[in-house]
Amino acid sequence: MVNRVVFDMVFFISIFILPWWITLPIAILGLFIFNNFYEFVIYGMITFSIYSYEGDRMITSKILFPIIILLCYFIIQTLKHYIILYRK
């Protein structure tokens, strides 16, 4: 429990201080270390609200981006059960 709290604190501080390309591997690492790492979805929403801009691209859609984040979360959660090194 304490490890997850410390990881979450470092993770959320990294959202605001570090660039996204350093924070994203930390988020994916959290997905593999902890069960039900919902902070990944929260990270996606915070990152989208901070770094997004209005445009005509599909990825800047306010509806499509959260769907992509949730889809990535559920795909990684299901793939974790098939990774041999992850099985406990």
ROVO-468559 format. One record per atom (N, C-alpha, C): residue in three letters; atom name; x, y, z. Coordinates in pm, whole numbers. Layout:
<atom><r>ALA</r><a>CA</a><u>X</u><v>Y</v><w>Z</w></atom>
...
% end
This chain:
<atom><r>MET</r><a>N</a><u>82</u><v>-119</v><w>0</w></atom>
<atom><r>MET</r><a>CA</a><u>0</u><v>0</v><w>0</w></atom>
<atom><r>MET</r><a>C</a><u>87</u><v>126</v><w>0</w></atom>
<atom><r>VAL</r><a>N</a><u>188</u><v>126</v><w>82</w></atom>
<atom><r>VAL</r><a>CA</a><u>276</u><v>243</v><w>91</w></atom>
<atom><r>VAL</r><a>C</a><u>352</u><v>261</v><w>-39</w></atom>
<atom><r>ASN</r><a>N</a><u>393</u><v>151</v><w>-102</w></atom>
<atom><r>ASN</r><a>CA</a><u>465</u><v>161</v><w>-228</w></atom>
<atom><r>ASN</r><a>C</a><u>380</u><v>226</v><w>-335</w></atom>
<atom><r>ARG</r><a>N</a><u>252</u><v>194</v><w>-338</w></atom>
<atom><r>ARG</r><a>CA</a><u>163</u><v>252</v><w>-438</w></atom>
<atom><r>ARG</r><a>C</a><u>143</u><v>402</v><w>-413</w></atom>
<atom><r>VAL</r><a>N</a><u>133</u><v>442</v><w>-288</w></atom>
<atom><r>VAL</r><a>CA</a><u>116</u><v>583</v><w>-256</w></atom>
<atom><r>VAL</r><a>C</a><u>239</u><v>662</v><w>-299</w></atom>
<atom><r>VAL</r><a>N</a><u>357</u><v>610</v><w>-270</w></atom>
<atom><r>VAL</r><a>CA</a><u>481</u><v>677</v><w>-310</w></atom>
<atom><r>VAL</r><a>C</a><u>491</u><v>682</v><w>-462</w></atom>
<atom><r>PHE</r><a>N</a><u>457</u><v>571</v><w>-528</w></atom>
<atom><r>PHE</r><a>CA</a><u>461</u><v>568</v><w>-674</w></atom>
<atom><r>PHE</r><a>C</a><u>363</u><v>670</v><w>-733</w></atom>
<atom><r>ASP</r><a>N</a><u>243</u><v>680</v><w>-675</w></atom>
<atom><r>ASP</r><a>CA</a><u>144</u><v>776</v><w>-724</w></atom>
<atom><r>ASP</r><a>C</a><u>192</u><v>920</v><w>-707</w></atom>
<atom><r>MET</r><a>N</a><u>255</u><v>948</v><w>-594</w></atom>
<atom><r>MET</r><a>CA</a><u>305</u><v>1083</v><w>-571</w></atom>
<atom><r>MET</r><a>C</a><u>412</u><v>1119</v><w>-674</w></atom>
<atom><r>VAL</r><a>N</a><u>506</u><v>1029</v><w>-696</w></atom>
<atom><r>VAL</r><a>CA</a><u>611</u><v>1053</v><w>-795</w></atom>
<atom><r>VAL</r><a>C</a><u>550</u><v>1063</v><w>-934</w></atom>
<atom><r>PHE</r><a>N</a><u>453</u><v>979</v><w>-962</w></atom>
<atom><r>PHE</r><a>CA</a><u>388</u><v>977</v><w>-1093</w></atom>
<atom><r>PHE</r><a>C</a><u>316</u><v>1108</v><w>-1121</w></atom>
<atom><r>PHE</r><a>N</a><u>236</u><v>1158</v><w>-1027</w></atom>
<atom><r>PHE</r><a>CA</a><u>161</u><v>1280</v><w>-1050</w></atom>
<atom><r>PHE</r><a>C</a><u>251</u><v>1404</v><w>-1051</w></atom>
<atom><r>ILE</r><a>N</a><u>358</u><v>1402</v><w>-975</w></atom>
<atom><r>ILE</r><a>CA</a><u>454</u><v>1513</v><w>-984</w></atom>
<atom><r>ILE</r><a>C</a><u>522</u><v>1512</v><w>-1120</w></atom>
<atom><r>SER</r><a>N</a><u>551</u><v>1392</v><w>-1171</w></atom>
<atom><r>SER</r><a>CA</a><u>616</u><v>1383</v><w>-1302</w></atom>
<atom><r>SER</r><a>C</a><u>526</u><v>1431</v><w>-1415</w></atom>
<atom><r>ILE</r><a>N</a><u>394</u><v>1424</v><w>-1397</w></atom>
<atom><r>ILE</r><a>CA</a><u>302</u><v>1474</v><w>-1499</w></atom>
<atom><r>ILE</r><a>C</a><u>324</u><v>1623</v><w>-1522</w></atom>
<atom><r>PHE</r><a>N</a><u>347</u><v>1696</v><w>-1416</w></atom>
<atom><r>PHE</r><a>CA</a><u>358</u><v>1841</v><w>-1427</w></atom>
<atom><r>PHE</r><a>C</a><u>501</u><v>1889</v><w>-1447</w></atom>
<atom><r>ILE</r><a>N</a><u>601</u><v>1810</v><w>-1411</w></atom>
<atom><r>ILE</r><a>CA</a><u>739</u><v>1855</v><w>-1419</w></atom>
<atom><r>ILE</r><a>C</a><u>813</u><v>1796</v><w>-1540</w></atom>
<atom><r>LEU</r><a>N</a><u>797</u><v>1667</v><w>-1563</w></atom>
<atom><r>LEU</r><a>CA</a><u>871</u><v>1599</v><w>-1669</w></atom>
<atom><r>LEU</r><a>C</a><u>795</u><v>1604</v><w>-1801</w></atom>
<atom><r>PRO</r><a>N</a><u>864</u><v>1588</v><w>-1913</w></atom>
<atom><r>PRO</r><a>CA</a><u>795</u><v>1582</v><w>-2042</w></atom>
<atom><r>PRO</r><a>C</a><u>713</u><v>1454</v><w>-2053</w></atom>
<atom><r>TRP</r><a>N</a><u>618</u><v>1453</v><w>-2146</w></atom>
<atom><r>TRP</r><a>CA</a><u>527</u><v>1341</v><w>-2159</w></atom>
<atom><r>TRP</r><a>C</a><u>599</u><v>1212</v><w>-2198</w></atom>
<atom><r>TRP</r><a>N</a><u>708</u><v>1223</v><w>-2273</w></atom>
<atom><r>TRP</r><a>CA</a><u>778</u><v>1103</v><w>-2319</w></atom>
<atom><r>TRP</r><a>C</a><u>859</u><v>1037</v><w>-2207</w></atom>
<atom><r>ILE</r><a>N</a><u>872</u><v>1101</v><w>-2093</w></atom>
<atom><r>ILE</r><a>CA</a><u>931</u><v>1036</v><w>-1975</w></atom>
<atom><r>ILE</r><a>C</a><u>821</u><v>985</v><w>-1884</w></atom>
<atom><r>THR</r><a>N</a><u>711</u><v>1059</v><w>-1875</w></atom>
<atom><r>THR</r><a>CA</a><u>601</u><v>1020</v><w>-1787</w></atom>
<atom><r>THR</r><a>C</a><u>524</u><v>901</v><w>-1841</w></atom>
<atom><r>LEU</r><a>N</a><u>512</u><v>889</v><w>-1972</w></atom>
<atom><r>LEU</r><a>CA</a><u>438</u><v>777</v><w>-2029</w></atom>
<atom><r>LEU</r><a>C</a><u>498</u><v>641</v><w>-1994</w></atom>
<atom><r>PRO</r><a>N</a><u>630</u><v>620</v><w>-2003</w></atom>
<atom><r>PRO</r><a>CA</a><u>685</u><v>491</v><w>-1958</w></atom>
<atom><r>PRO</r><a>C</a><u>662</u><v>465</v><w>-1808</w></atom>
<atom><r>ILE</r><a>N</a><u>661</u><v>572</v><w>-1728</w></atom>
<atom><r>ILE</r><a>CA</a><u>632</u><v>555</v><w>-1586</w></atom>
<atom><r>ILE</r><a>C</a><u>488</u><v>506</v><w>-1568</w></atom>
<atom><r>ALA</r><a>N</a><u>397</u><v>561</v><w>-1647</w></atom>
<atom><r>ALA</r><a>CA</a><u>257</u><v>520</v><w>-1640</w></atom>
<atom><r>ALA</r><a>C</a><u>240</u><v>375</v><w>-1684</w></atom>
<atom><r>ILE</r><a>N</a><u>308</u><v>336</v><w>-1790</w></atom>
<atom><r>ILE</r><a>CA</a><u>299</u><v>197</v><w>-1838</w></atom>
<atom><r>ILE</r><a>C</a><u>364</u><v>103</v><w>-1738</w></atom>
<atom><r>LEU</r><a>N</a><u>471</u><v>144</v><w>-1674</w></atom>
<atom><r>LEU</r><a>CA</a><u>533</u><v>65</v><w>-1569</w></atom>
<atom><r>LEU</r><a>C</a><u>436</u><v>44</v><w>-1453</w></atom>
<atom><r>GLY</r><a>N</a><u>363</u><v>148</v><w>-1416</w></atom>
<atom><r>GLY</r><a>CA</a><u>262</u><v>136</v><w>-1311</w></atom>
<atom><r>GLY</r><a>C</a><u>152</u><v>38</v><w>-1348</w></atom>
<atom><r>LEU</r><a>N</a><u>118</u><v>31</v><w>-1477</w></atom>
<atom><r>LEU</r><a>CA</a><u>17</u><v>-66</v><w>-1520</w></atom>
<atom><r>LEU</r><a>C</a><u>62</u><v>-209</v><w>-1496</w></atom>
<atom><r>PHE</r><a>N</a><u>193</u><v>-234</v><w>-1514</w></atom>
<atom><r>PHE</r><a>CA</a><u>242</u><v>-370</v><w>-1495</w></atom>
<atom><r>PHE</r><a>C</a><u>277</u><v>-402</v><w>-1350</w></atom>
<atom><r>ILE</r><a>N</a><u>307</u><v>-302</v><w>-1271</w></atom>
<atom><r>ILE</r><a>CA</a><u>343</u><v>-327</v><w>-1131</w></atom>
<atom><r>ILE</r><a>C</a><u>219</u><v>-349</v><w>-1045</w></atom>
<atom><r>PHE</r><a>N</a><u>117</u><v>-264</v><w>-1064</w></atom>
<atom><r>PHE</r><a>CA</a><u>0</u><v>-267</v><w>-976</w></atom>
<atom><r>PHE</r><a>C</a><u>-123</u><v>-319</v><w>-1050</w></atom>
<atom><r>ASN</r><a>N</a><u>-208</u><v>-388</v><w>-975</w></atom>
<atom><r>ASN</r><a>CA</a><u>-337</u><v>-430</v><w>-1029</w></atom>
<atom><r>ASN</r><a>C</a><u>-431</u><v>-311</v><w>-1026</w></atom>
<atom><r>ASN</r><a>N</a><u>-515</u><v>-301</v><w>-1128</w></atom>
<atom><r>ASN</r><a>CA</a><u>-615</u><v>-194</v><w>-1138</w></atom>
<atom><r>ASN</r><a>C</a><u>-553</u><v>-57</v><w>-1120</w></atom>
<atom><r>PHE</r><a>N</a><u>-458</u><v>-25</v><w>-1202</w></atom>
<atom><r>PHE</r><a>CA</a><u>-389</u><v>105</v><w>-1197</w></atom>
<atom><r>PHE</r><a>C</a><u>-471</u><v>208</v><w>-1274</w></atom>
<atom><r>TYR</r><a>N</a><u>-577</u><v>257</v><w>-1209</w></atom>
<atom><r>TYR</r><a>CA</a><u>-667</u><v>352</v><w>-1272</w></atom>
<atom><r>TYR</r><a>C</a><u>-604</u><v>489</v><w>-1290</w></atom>
<atom><r>GLU</r><a>N</a><u>-494</u><v>512</v><w>-1227</w></atom>
<atom><r>GLU</r><a>CA</a><u>-425</u><v>639</v><w>-1241</w></atom>
<atom><r>GLU</r><a>C</a><u>-379</u><v>662</v><w>-1385</w></atom>
<atom><r>PHE</r><a>N</a><u>-365</u><v>554</v><w>-1460</w></atom>
<atom><r>PHE</r><a>CA</a><u>-327</u><v>565</v><w>-1601</w></atom>
<atom><r>PHE</r><a>C</a><u>-433</u><v>642</v><w>-1679</w></atom>
<atom><r>VAL</r><a>N</a><u>-559</u><v>614</v><w>-1651</w></atom>
<atom><r>VAL</r><a>CA</a><u>-669</u><v>685</v><w>-1718</w></atom>
<atom><r>VAL</r><a>C</a><u>-671</u><v>831</v><w>-1674</w></atom>
<atom><r>ILE</r><a>N</a><u>-649</u><v>854</v><w>-1545</w></atom>
<atom><r>ILE</r><a>CA</a><u>-646</u><v>991</v><w>-1494</w></atom>
<atom><r>ILE</r><a>C</a><u>-528</u><v>1066</v><w>-1557</w></atom>
<atom><r>TYR</r><a>N</a><u>-414</u><v>998</v><w>-1573</w></atom>
<atom><r>TYR</r><a>CA</a><u>-298</u><v>1058</v><w>-1639</w></atom>
<atom><r>TYR</r><a>C</a><u>-334</u><v>1101</v><w>-1781</w></atom>
<atom><r>GLY</r><a>N</a><u>-405</u><v>1016</v><w>-1852</w></atom>
<atom><r>GLY</r><a>CA</a><u>-443</u><v>1050</v><w>-1988</w></atom>
<atom><r>GLY</r><a>C</a><u>-532</u><v>1172</v><w>-1994</w></atom>
<atom><r>MET</r><a>N</a><u>-626</u><v>1181</v><w>-1902</w></atom>
<atom><r>MET</r><a>CA</a><u>-716</u><v>1296</v><w>-1901</w></atom>
<atom><r>MET</r><a>C</a><u>-642</u><v>1426</v><w>-1863</w></atom>
<atom><r>ILE</r><a>N</a><u>-553</u><v>1418</v><w>-1766</w></atom>
<atom><r>ILE</r><a>CA</a><u>-476</u><v>1536</v><w>-1727</w></atom>
<atom><r>ILE</r><a>C</a><u>-384</u><v>1580</v><w>-1840</w></atom>
<atom><r>THR</r><a>N</a><u>-317</u><v>1485</v><w>-1901</w></atom>
<atom><r>THR</r><a>CA</a><u>-227</u><v>1517</v><w>-2011</w></atom>
<atom><r>THR</r><a>C</a><u>-302</u><v>1579</v><w>-2127</w></atom>
<atom><r>PHE</r><a>N</a><u>-419</u><v>1524</v><w>-2158</w></atom>
<atom><r>PHE</r><a>CA</a><u>-499</u><v>1579</v><w>-2266</w></atom>
<atom><r>PHE</r><a>C</a><u>-544</u><v>1721</v><w>-2235</w></atom>
<atom><r>SER</r><a>N</a><u>-583</u><v>1745</v><w>-2110</w></atom>
<atom><r>SER</r><a>CA</a><u>-631</u><v>1879</v><w>-2077</w></atom>
<atom><r>SER</r><a>C</a><u>-518</u><v>1981</v><w>-2072</w></atom>
<atom><r>ILE</r><a>N</a><u>-397</u><v>1938</v><w>-2041</w></atom>
<atom><r>ILE</r><a>CA</a><u>-284</u><v>2031</v><w>-2034</w></atom>
<atom><r>ILE</r><a>C</a><u>-224</u><v>2057</v><w>-2172</w></atom>
<atom><r>TYR</r><a>N</a><u>-199</u><v>1952</v><w>-2249</w></atom>
<atom><r>TYR</r><a>CA</a><u>-121</u><v>1965</v><w>-2371</w></atom>
<atom><r>TYR</r><a>C</a><u>-202</u><v>1967</v><w>-2499</w></atom>
<atom><r>SER</r><a>N</a><u>-333</u><v>1949</v><w>-2495</w></atom>
<atom><r>SER</r><a>CA</a><u>-409</u><v>1945</v><w>-2619</w></atom>
<atom><r>SER</r><a>C</a><u>-437</u><v>2085</v><w>-2671</w></atom>
<atom><r>TYR</r><a>N</a><u>-470</u><v>2091</v><w>-2794</w></atom>
<atom><r>TYR</r><a>CA</a><u>-505</u><v>2218</v><w>-2858</w></atom>
<atom><r>TYR</r><a>C</a><u>-618</u><v>2192</v><w>-2957</w></atom>
<atom><r>GLU</r><a>N</a><u>-688</u><v>2295</v><w>-2989</w></atom>
<atom><r>GLU</r><a>CA</a><u>-796</u><v>2282</v><w>-3085</w></atom>
<atom><r>GLU</r><a>C</a><u>-737</u><v>2264</v><w>-3225</w></atom>
<atom><r>GLY</r><a>N</a><u>-792</u><v>2172</v><w>-3296</w></atom>
<atom><r>GLY</r><a>CA</a><u>-744</u><v>2149</v><w>-3431</w></atom>
<atom><r>GLY</r><a>C</a><u>-841</u><v>2062</v><w>-3506</w></atom>
<atom><r>ASP</r><a>N</a><u>-807</u><v>2035</v><w>-3630</w></atom>
<atom><r>ASP</r><a>CA</a><u>-895</u><v>1954</v><w>-3712</w></atom>
<atom><r>ASP</r><a>C</a><u>-852</u><v>1808</v><w>-3716</w></atom>
<atom><r>ARG</r><a>N</a><u>-750</u><v>1774</v><w>-3639</w></atom>
<atom><r>ARG</r><a>CA</a><u>-706</u><v>1634</v><w>-3635</w></atom>
<atom><r>ARG</r><a>C</a><u>-801</u><v>1551</v><w>-3550</w></atom>
<atom><r>MET</r><a>N</a><u>-806</u><v>1423</v><w>-3579</w></atom>
<atom><r>MET</r><a>CA</a><u>-897</u><v>1335</v><w>-3509</w></atom>
<atom><r>MET</r><a>C</a><u>-854</u><v>1310</v><w>-3365</w></atom>
<atom><r>ILE</r><a>N</a><u>-724</u><v>1309</v><w>-3337</w></atom>
<atom><r>ILE</r><a>CA</a><u>-675</u><v>1279</v><w>-3203</w></atom>
<atom><r>ILE</r><a>C</a><u>-705</u><v>1393</v><w>-3106</w></atom>
<atom><r>THR</r><a>N</a><u>-736</u><v>1513</v><w>-3155</w></atom>
<atom><r>THR</r><a>CA</a><u>-767</u><v>1623</v><w>-3065</w></atom>
<atom><r>THR</r><a>C</a><u>-914</u><v>1626</v><w>-3025</w></atom>
<atom><r>SER</r><a>N</a><u>-988</u><v>1526</v><w>-3066</w></atom>
<atom><r>SER</r><a>CA</a><u>-1130</u><v>1520</v><w>-3032</w></atom>
<atom><r>SER</r><a>C</a><u>-1147</u><v>1496</v><w>-2882</w></atom>
<atom><r>LYS</r><a>N</a><u>-1239</u><v>1567</v><w>-2821</w></atom>
<atom><r>LYS</r><a>CA</a><u>-1263</u><v>1554</v><w>-2676</w></atom>
<atom><r>LYS</r><a>C</a><u>-1334</u><v>1424</v><w>-2643</w></atom>
<atom><r>ILE</r><a>N</a><u>-1389</u><v>1357</v><w>-2740</w></atom>
<atom><r>ILE</r><a>CA</a><u>-1458</u><v>1230</v><w>-2718</w></atom>
<atom><r>ILE</r><a>C</a><u>-1368</u><v>1113</v><w>-2755</w></atom>
<atom><r>LEU</r><a>N</a><u>-1294</u><v>1125</v><w>-2863</w></atom>
<atom><r>LEU</r><a>CA</a><u>-1214</u><v>1013</v><w>-2911</w></atom>
<atom><r>LEU</r><a>C</a><u>-1093</u><v>985</v><w>-2823</w></atom>
<atom><r>PHE</r><a>N</a><u>-1027</u><v>1088</v><w>-2772</w></atom>
<atom><r>PHE</r><a>CA</a><u>-906</u><v>1067</v><w>-2691</w></atom>
<atom><r>PHE</r><a>C</a><u>-933</u><v>987</v><w>-2564</w></atom>
<atom><r>PRO</r><a>N</a><u>-1038</u><v>1019</v><w>-2485</w></atom>
<atom><r>PRO</r><a>CA</a><u>-1065</u><v>934</v><w>-2368</w></atom>
<atom><r>PRO</r><a>C</a><u>-1099</u><v>790</v><w>-2404</w></atom>
<atom><r>ILE</r><a>N</a><u>-1163</u><v>771</v><w>-2518</w></atom>
<atom><r>ILE</r><a>CA</a><u>-1194</u><v>635</v><w>-2562</w></atom>
<atom><r>ILE</r><a>C</a><u>-1065</u><v>561</v><w>-2595</w></atom>
<atom><r>ILE</r><a>N</a><u>-970</u><v>629</v><w>-2657</w></atom>
<atom><r>ILE</r><a>CA</a><u>-840</u><v>567</v><w>-2689</w></atom>
<atom><r>ILE</r><a>C</a><u>-766</u><v>531</v><w>-2560</w></atom>
<atom><r>ILE</r><a>N</a><u>-767</u><v>620</v><w>-2463</w></atom>
<atom><r>ILE</r><a>CA</a><u>-700</u><v>594</v><w>-2335</w></atom>
<atom><r>ILE</r><a>C</a><u>-763</u><v>474</v><w>-2265</w></atom>
<atom><r>LEU</r><a>N</a><u>-895</u><v>469</v><w>-2258</w></atom>
<atom><r>LEU</r><a>CA</a><u>-963</u><v>357</v><w>-2195</w></atom>
<atom><r>LEU</r><a>C</a><u>-938</u><v>227</v><w>-2270</w></atom>
<atom><r>LEU</r><a>N</a><u>-935</u><v>233</v><w>-2402</w></atom>
<atom><r>LEU</r><a>CA</a><u>-907</u><v>115</v><w>-2482</w></atom>
<atom><r>LEU</r><a>C</a><u>-766</u><v>63</v><w>-2456</w></atom>
<atom><r>CYS</r><a>N</a><u>-669</u><v>154</v><w>-2450</w></atom>
<atom><r>CYS</r><a>CA</a><u>-531</u><v>113</v><w>-2418</w></atom>
<atom><r>CYS</r><a>C</a><u>-523</u><v>50</v><w>-2280</w></atom>
<atom><r>TYR</r><a>N</a><u>-593</u><v>108</v><w>-2184</w></atom>
<atom><r>TYR</r><a>CA</a><u>-593</u><v>53</v><w>-2048</w></atom>
<atom><r>TYR</r><a>C</a><u>-645</u><v>-90</v><w>-2046</w></atom>
<atom><r>PHE</r><a>N</a><u>-760</u><v>-113</v><w>-2108</w></atom>
<atom><r>PHE</r><a>CA</a><u>-819</u><v>-246</v><w>-2105</w></atom>
<atom><r>PHE</r><a>C</a><u>-740</u><v>-347</v><w>-2189</w></atom>
<atom><r>ILE</r><a>N</a><u>-678</u><v>-303</v><w>-2296</w></atom>
<atom><r>ILE</r><a>CA</a><u>-595</u><v>-394</v><w>-2375</w></atom>
<atom><r>ILE</r><a>C</a><u>-473</u><v>-437</v><w>-2295</w></atom>
<atom><r>ILE</r><a>N</a><u>-408</u><v>-343</v><w>-2228</w></atom>
<atom><r>ILE</r><a>CA</a><u>-290</u><v>-377</v><w>-2148</w></atom>
<atom><r>ILE</r><a>C</a><u>-330</u><v>-467</v><w>-2030</w></atom>
<atom><r>GLN</r><a>N</a><u>-445</u><v>-440</v><w>-1968</w></atom>
<atom><r>GLN</r><a>CA</a><u>-491</u><v>-524</v><w>-1857</w></atom>
<atom><r>GLN</r><a>C</a><u>-515</u><v>-668</v><w>-1903</w></atom>
<atom><r>THR</r><a>N</a><u>-571</u><v>-687</v><w>-2021</w></atom>
<atom><r>THR</r><a>CA</a><u>-595</u><v>-823</v><w>-2069</w></atom>
<atom><r>THR</r><a>C</a><u>-466</u><v>-890</v><w>-2115</w></atom>
<atom><r>LEU</r><a>N</a><u>-374</u><v>-812</v><w>-2172</w></atom>
<atom><r>LEU</r><a>CA</a><u>-247</u><v>-870</v><w>-2216</w></atom>
<atom><r>LEU</r><a>C</a><u>-158</u><v>-911</v><w>-2100</w></atom>
<atom><r>LYS</r><a>N</a><u>-175</u><v>-848</v><w>-1985</w></atom>
<atom><r>LYS</r><a>CA</a><u>-92</u><v>-884</v><w>-1869</w></atom>
<atom><r>LYS</r><a>C</a><u>-108</u><v>-1030</v><w>-1831</w></atom>
<atom><r>HIS</r><a>N</a><u>-225</u><v>-1086</v><w>-1852</w></atom>
<atom><r>HIS</r><a>CA</a><u>-249</u><v>-1224</v><w>-1813</w></atom>
<atom><r>HIS</r><a>C</a><u>-182</u><v>-1324</v><w>-1907</w></atom>
<atom><r>TYR</r><a>N</a><u>-142</u><v>-1280</v><w>-2025</w></atom>
<atom><r>TYR</r><a>CA</a><u>-78</u><v>-1368</v><w>-2122</w></atom>
<atom><r>TYR</r><a>C</a><u>74</u><v>-1358</v><w>-2122</w></atom>
<atom><r>ILE</r><a>N</a><u>129</u><v>-1264</v><w>-2050</w></atom>
<atom><r>ILE</r><a>CA</a><u>274</u><v>-1248</v><w>-2043</w></atom>
<atom><r>ILE</r><a>C</a><u>329</u><v>-1349</v><w>-1943</w></atom>
<atom><r>ILE</r><a>N</a><u>422</u><v>-1429</v><w>-1985</w></atom>
<atom><r>ILE</r><a>CA</a><u>475</u><v>-1537</v><w>-1902</w></atom>
<atom><r>ILE</r><a>C</a><u>548</u><v>-1482</v><w>-1780</w></atom>
<atom><r>LEU</r><a>N</a><u>627</u><v>-1377</v><w>-1796</w></atom>
<atom><r>LEU</r><a>CA</a><u>704</u><v>-1323</v><w>-1685</w></atom>
<atom><r>LEU</r><a>C</a><u>615</u><v>-1251</v><w>-1583</w></atom>
<atom><r>TYR</r><a>N</a><u>496</u><v>-1214</v><w>-1623</w></atom>
<atom><r>TYR</r><a>CA</a><u>408</u><v>-1140</v><w>-1532</w></atom>
<atom><r>TYR</r><a>C</a><u>327</u><v>-1233</v><w>-1443</w></atom>
<atom><r>ARG</r><a>N</a><u>307</u><v>-1357</v><w>-1483</w></atom>
<atom><r>ARG</r><a>CA</a><u>224</u><v>-1449</v><w>-1406</w></atom>
<atom><r>ARG</r><a>C</a><u>283</u><v>-1473</v><w>-1269</w></atom>
<atom><r>LYS</r><a>N</a><u>193</u><v>-1473</v><w>-1170</w></atom>
<atom><r>LYS</r><a>CA</a><u>239</u><v>-1494</v><w>-1032</w></atom>
<atom><r>LYS</r><a>C</a><u>190</u><v>-1626</v><w>-980</w></atom>
% end
